[in-house]
C-alpha cells in the first residue's frame, strides 16, 4: 500500500533507505552536569534507526541557547565525545543521522544563562505566551521566560560563528549532517519575524535584512561541512489562534512571501533539504497547496514535511510532488519499528504522553517492537 514510501532517496551525498523520517523532538534526557548525551539516548535512537533518516533532538550551539532543562549541547569537547555514542549506535543499526542545531534566543530563563544574565534576542521583546522548563529541587517546573536583551551586532557575528563550530563538532562526532532549527519561535525564527525583530540595522526592517542572520549561519555551516550535508527547518503558519501561533511559531503578515523568499535564498546556497514543520494541534489547517506548489518550484533539493503525518497523508503529498521525505513524530516515539509497521499495515503502540519530556527509560526506550507487543497482547488475553 505504501511501497513508494520505501523507495531509496538521495539526500546530498548519501542514500536514504526510505522516505520515513524520525523528526527532531526534544526529549530532555541529557545527563547532568554538562547537558551530555548518554547511553540511554543512544539506545533510543538506535531503536529507531530503520527510519530513512534520523534527526536528533535539538542541541544548543552555546550555553545561552538553552531554554529547557536536560537538553543536550554541541558546543564543547565533552558533549562532542558523548554524541559519538549516539552516532555509533545509529550507524551500527544501518541508520543515517543528522543533528539539529538550536539556539532558543528569548525563549529561555536566567537560570540557564551565564551569571544569571538575561537571555539574548534580536530585540528586547519578551515571549509572553510560552513556558520554559527549568530544573527545580522537586524535579522540574514550567515558568515564564525571562525578559531578553537585544544582541549587539558583534554578538550576532559571534553566534553565527557558534553555529559553524557546532556543525564542525557534529561532523567530528560522526553525524552525517546537520539541520539548522529555523522554526517554532526560536532565535532564527525571531530574526525572521517582524513580530520579534524590531531592529533598525542590517539585521532588521525589510525581509532581506530579517533573513540575513539565517543566510549568514547557513553560508558559514555550508562552507564548514559542505552544503550537501545541511538542512533547514521552518514552521510557517498561515492561520492560528494567538496562543497557538506564539507557541508553535511566529505568524508573519505575509508568510507566503517570507518563506518562499527564504527557500530561494537557501536554494542558491545549495543545501540538501528543507523541512517544513506543519501545525499539529487537533484543529490545525492543512498547509495551503499554493505554498506547497511554490515551494517545490523554488527549492530544487529534497523537501521534507512533518506534523500529524500518517502513511496516507505522506503518500498524498508524495504523489502530488510536494514532498520527498516525511517525518512521523509522536507515532515514532511510541513505535520504534514504525517503518516496518507502516509498510505491513500493523497497529502502532499507544503514546505515553506523560513521559515525553524528562525521566528515564519509562516512555522512552521501553516501547515494544511489533512481535514483542503481539506477544504481550496474547499473554494478557490468555
C-alpha positions in Angstrom: 0.0 0.0 0.0 2.8 2.4 0.9 5.5 0.9 -1.3 6.5 4.2 -2.8 7.4 5.5 0.7 10.0 2.8 0.9 12.0 3.7 -2.2 15.6 4.9 -1.7 16.1 8.6 -1.8 19.3 10.6 -2.5 19.9 13.3 0.1 23.0 15.3 -0.7 25.8 12.8 -0.8 24.0 9.9 1.0 21.3 7.5 0.1 18.3 7.1 2.5 16.8 3.6 2.6 13.3 5.0 2.6 11.2 8.2 2.9 10.2 7.8 6.5 12.0 10.2 8.9 12.3 10.4 12.7 12.0 14.2 13.0 13.7 16.3 15.7 11.8 16.1 19.0 13.0 17.3 22.4 13.0 14.5 25.0 15.0 16.1 27.8 17.1 13.1 28.9 20.6 14.5 28.7 22.9 13.7 31.7 23.9 16.3 34.2 26.0 18.2 34.8 27.1 19.3 31.4 24.0 18.5 29.2 25.7 15.4 27.9 24.2 12.8 25.6 24.2 9.3 27.2 23.8 5.6 26.7 20.0 5.8 27.2 19.8 8.3 24.3 22.0 6.1 22.2 19.6 3.2 22.8 16.6 5.4 21.9 18.0 6.5 18.5 19.3 3.0 17.6 15.9 1.6 18.2 14.5 4.0 15.5 17.4 3.6 13.0 15.2 1.9 10.5 14.0 5.4 9.5 15.4 6.5 6.2 16.8 9.5 8.2 17.1 10.1 12.0 17.2 13.8 13.0 18.1 14.2 16.6 16.5 16.4 19.2 17.9 20.0 19.1 21.3 20.6 20.6 22.2 24.1 21.8 25.2 25.7 20.0 26.2 27.7 23.1 25.1 27.8 26.7 22.9 30.9 26.1 21.0 28.8 23.6 19.4 26.6 26.2 15.8 27.1 27.2 14.7 23.8 28.7 16.1 21.5 31.3 18.1 18.4 30.4 18.6 19.3 26.7 21.9 18.3 25.1 24.6 20.7 23.8 27.1 20.5 21.0 29.4 23.4 22.0 32.2 21.7 23.9 34.5 18.7 23.7 32.8 16.7 26.4 29.5 17.0 24.5 31.1 16.2 21.2 32.6 13.0 22.6 29.3 12.0 24.2 27.4 12.4 20.9 29.7 9.7 19.5 27.6 7.2 21.5 24.5 8.2 19.5 26.1 8.2 16.1 27.8 4.9 16.5 24.7 3.2 17.9 22.6 4.5 15.0 25.2 3.7 12.3 25.7 0.2 13.8 22.0 -0.4 13.0 22.4 0.9 9.5 20.9 4.3 10.0 21.7 7.8 8.8 21.6 10.6 11.4 21.6 14.4 11.4 22.0 16.6 14.4 19.6 19.6 14.8 21.4 22.8 15.8 19.5 25.1 18.1 19.5 28.4 19.8 16.3 29.4 21.7 17.1 33.1 21.9 14.4 34.8 24.0 12.6 31.5 24.9 14.9 31.0 27.9 15.3 31.7 31.6 18.0 33.5 33.6 18.8 30.1 35.3 20.2 28.8 32.0 22.2 31.9 31.3 25.9 32.5 32.3 26.0 34.5 35.5 22.1 34.7 35.5 22.1 37.3 32.8 19.1 38.0 30.6 18.5 35.8 27.5 19.5 37.2 24.2 17.3 38.0 21.2 17.1 40.2 18.1 15.1 42.8 20.2 14.1 43.1 23.8 10.6 41.6 23.2 9.5 39.2 25.9 8.0 35.8 24.9 4.7 36.0 26.9 2.6 33.1 25.7 5.1 30.2 26.1 6.6 28.4 29.0 10.2 27.2 29.5 11.0 24.1 31.6 13.6 24.6 34.4 15.1 22.2 36.9 14.0 22.6 40.5 14.6 20.8 43.8 11.3 18.9 43.2 12.4 17.9 39.7 11.2 20.5 37.2 8.7 23.3 36.6 7.2 25.3 33.8 7.9 29.0 34.2 7.6 32.2 32.2 10.6 33.1 30.0 12.8 35.9 31.3 12.9 39.4 29.7 15.6 39.3 27.0 18.0 41.9 25.9 18.8 42.8 22.3 22.0 41.5 20.7 24.8 43.8 19.6 26.0 43.3 16.0 29.3 41.9 17.1 27.4 39.4 19.3 25.3 38.3 16.3 28.5 37.6 14.4 29.7 35.5 17.3 26.6 33.4 17.3 27.0 32.8 13.6 30.5 31.5 14.4 29.0 29.3 17.2 26.8 27.6 14.6 29.7 27.0 12.3 31.7 25.5 15.2 28.7 23.4 16.3 28.4 22.0 12.8 32.1 21.0 12.8 31.6 19.4 16.2 28.7 17.4 14.9 30.7 16.1 12.0 33.6 15.2 14.3 31.1 13.4 16.5 30.2 11.2 13.5 27.0 12.7 12.2 26.0 12.5 8.5 24.9 16.1 8.5 23.1 18.9 10.5 19.8 20.6 10.4 19.5 24.3 11.3 16.5 25.0 13.5 14.7 28.0 12.0 11.3 27.1 13.3 8.9 27.3 16.3 9.7 30.8 17.5 13.4 30.2 18.4 16.3 32.5 17.6 16.5 32.2 13.9 12.7 32.5 13.6 12.9 35.5 15.9 15.2 37.3 13.4 12.9 36.4 10.5 9.7 37.6 12.2 8.7 41.3 12.2 6.9 40.5 15.5 10.1 39.9 17.4 12.7 41.7 15.2 12.4 45.4 15.7 15.9 46.2 14.7 16.8 49.2 12.5 20.3 47.9 11.4 21.2 45.4 8.7 19.6 42.6 10.6 16.1 44.2 10.8 13.5 46.1 8.8 13.0 44.7 5.3 12.7 40.9 4.7 16.1 40.7 3.2 17.6 42.1 6.4 15.5 39.8 8.6 16.7 36.8 6.6 20.4 37.9 6.9 21.0 36.0 10.2 19.8 32.7 8.6 21.7 33.4 5.5 25.0 34.0 7.3 24.5 30.9 9.5 23.7 28.7 6.6 26.5 30.0 4.5 29.1 29.5 7.2 27.8 26.0 8.1 27.8 25.0 4.4 31.3 26.3 4.0 32.5 24.3 7.0 30.9 20.9 6.3 29.5 21.1 2.8 26.1 22.3 1.7 25.1 18.8 0.8 25.2 17.9 4.5 22.9 20.8 5.6 19.1 21.1 6.1 17.0 23.9 7.5 13.6 23.7 9.3 10.8 26.2 9.1 7.3 26.3 10.7 5.3 28.7 8.5 1.8 29.5 9.9 -0.9 30.7 7.7 -3.7 30.8 10.3 -3.9 30.1 14.0 -5.1 31.5 17.3 -2.8 33.9 19.2 -1.8 31.2 21.7 -1.0 28.6 19.0 1.0 31.0 16.9 3.2 32.2 19.7 3.8 28.7 21.0 4.4 26.9 17.7 5.8 29.7 15.6 5.6 33.4 14.7 2.8 34.3 12.3 4.1 36.6 9.6 2.0 39.3 8.0 2.9 37.6 4.7 4.2 34.0 5.4 4.0 33.1 1.7 6.5 35.7 0.6 8.6 35.3 3.7 9.2 31.5 3.4 9.3 31.3 -0.4 12.0 34.1 -0.3 13.9 32.1 2.3 13.6 29.0 0.2 15.0 30.8 -2.8 18.0 32.0 -0.7 18.7 28.5 0.7 18.3 27.0 -2.8 21.0 29.4 -4.0 23.3 28.2 -1.2 22.6 24.7 -2.3 21.6 23.0 0.9 20.4 19.3 0.8 16.9 19.7 2.2 14.3 22.0 3.5 12.0 20.8 6.3 8.5 22.2 6.8 7.0 21.6 10.3 3.2 21.8 9.8 1.0 22.8 12.7 -0.1 19.7 14.6 -2.8 20.7 17.0 -6.2 18.9 16.6 -7.9 21.6 14.5 -4.8 22.6 12.6 -5.4 23.6 8.9 -3.6 21.8 6.1 -0.6 23.6 4.6 -2.0 25.6 1.7 -1.5 24.0 -1.7 -0.3 27.2 -3.4 2.5 27.4 -0.9 3.5 23.7 -1.4 3.5 24.2 -5.2 5.5 27.4 -5.0 8.0 25.7 -2.6 8.5 22.8 -5.0 9.1 25.2 -7.8 11.5 27.3 -5.8 13.6 24.8 -3.9 15.3 22.1 -6.0 16.7 20.0 -3.2 14.8 17.4 -1.0 11.7 18.7 0.7 10.5 17.2 4.0 7.1 17.7 5.7 6.2 16.7 9.3 3.2 17.3 11.6 0.5 14.7 12.3 1.6 12.7 9.3 0.1 9.3 8.5 1.0 6.9 5.7 -2.0 8.1 3.7 -1.1 11.8 4.1 2.6 11.2 3.2 1.5 9.2 0.2 -0.8 12.0 -1.0 2.0 14.6 -0.6 4.4 12.4 -2.5 2.0 11.7 -5.3 1.3 15.4 -5.7 5.0 16.0 -5.9 5.1 18.4 -2.9 7.3 16.4 -0.6 10.0 13.8 -0.8 10.5 12.6 2.8 8.1 12.7 5.7 8.5 13.0 9.5 6.4 10.9 11.8 6.8 12.5 15.2 4.8 11.2 18.2 3.9 7.9 16.4 7.7 7.2 16.1 8.2 8.0 19.8 5.7 5.2 20.7 6.6 2.8 17.9 10.4 2.2 17.4 9.8 -0.1 14.4 7.3 2.4 12.8 8.6 1.9 9.2 8.1 -1.9 9.3 4.6 -1.5 10.9 3.7 1.2 8.3 4.8 -1.0 5.4 3.0 -4.1 6.8 -0.2 -2.2 7.9 0.3 -3.2 11.5 -1.1 -1.2 14.5 1.1 1.4 16.3 1.8 1.5 20.0 -0.1 3.9 22.3 1.9 7.0 23.3 2.7 7.5 26.9 2.1 11.3 26.8 3.1 11.9 30.4 6.7 10.7 29.7 7.5 12.7 26.6 9.8 15.1 28.4 12.3 14.1 31.1 12.6 11.0 33.2 14.3 7.7 32.4 13.6 4.6 30.3 9.9 4.7 31.0 8.1 6.2 28.0 11.4 6.4 26.2 13.2 3.2 25.4 10.6 0.7 26.8 8.1 0.7 23.8 7.9 -2.8 22.3 8.5 -3.7 18.7 5.6 -5.5 16.9 6.5 -9.1 17.8 7.1 -8.1 21.4 3.8 -6.2 21.5 1.9 -9.1 19.9 3.4 -11.5 22.5 2.4 -9.2 25.4 -1.1 -8.9 24.0 -1.5 -12.6 23.5 -0.2 -13.2 27.1 -2.7 -10.8 28.5 -5.7 -12.3 26.7 -4.9 -15.9 27.6 
